[in-house]
Amino acid sequence: MSEGYNTPKIGRSGPTSPAASEKTTSSRAVLAALRALQDKIARLEGERAEAVHATSELRARLREAEARLDSVGAAPTPVRGGGDELDELREAQHRLEREYA
């Protein structure tokens, strides 16, 4: 072989070798990807908690509306758009359940 060529040594040649540099870069990329996944998981868990809370509130409002209707024994009170409050609450509940199922 010619002595004019300096080929990089691969393996245990030290932290400045191309192989070590690639490993460091690769490790940093993996850690960055893991952090991004952790952030995404935390965000999704927060969104899920909000959806569960909203669904619970809608269920409570639905029970209250049903109780009012049962106690009065009257026809439902129309609300905006001509629909009745109970139907609107049920529809909102179903939308949330479908969205976060």
N, C-alpha and C positions, 0 to 999 in steps of 0.2 A: 504494500500500500504506500501511497504517497504521504509524505510527512506534512505537506502543505494544507491538508484538510483537517479541520477541527470538527469532529462530529460530536454532538452532545451525548453525554452518557445518560442512559436511561436506567432507572432503578434507584439505588440508594446513593445517589451522587450529591445529595445535599438540597437545601431549601431553594437554591437559586436555579436548579435545573428546570428545563421545560416541563418535565413530568411532574415535578413538585408544584410548579406554578399552575399547571392544568388542574391538578388535584385540589389546590386551594380555591381556584376559581369555581370549579365544579361544586365543592363543598359550600361555598358561599351562595351559589345559585340554588342549591338544594335547601339551605337554611332560609333564603329569601322566599322560596316557594312555600315552605312550611309555615312561615310567618303569615304569608298572604292567605293561606288556607285557614289558619287559626283566626285571622281577622274576619274572613268570610263566614266561618262557622259562628263566631260571636255575633256578627250582624244578623245572620239568619235566626239564631236563637232569640235575639231581641225582637225581631219582627214576629216570630212565632208567639212569643210571650204577649206582645201587643195584640195579636189576633185573638189569642185565647181570652185575654181580658175583654176585648170588644165583644166577642161572642158571649161571654158571661153576662156583660151588661145588657146585650140584646135579649138574652134569655130572661133576665130579670124583668126587663120592660115588657116582654111578651107575656110573662106570667101575670104581671100587674094589669095589663090590658085585658087579659082573659078574665081575671078576677073581677075587674070593674064591669065587664060585660055580663058575667054571671050574676053579680050582685044586683045589677040594674034590671037585667032581664030584657033589655031593649036591643033594638037593632044597632049595629055598629055606627059610630059617628064618622061621617065622611071627613076625609082629610084631603089636603091638596091633591089635585088631579082627579078627584072623585073616587079614589080608592079608599079602603077603610084602613084604619091604623093597624089593626091586627094583621091584615094581609101584608102591609108594608114591612112590619117588624119581622114577620116570618120570611119574607123574601130577602130582607137584609141578612137574616141569620143564615139562610141557605147559601147566599152569595159568599159570605165569610167562610162557611164550612167547605164549600167547593174550592175556594181560593187557597185555603190553608190545609187541605186534606192531604 
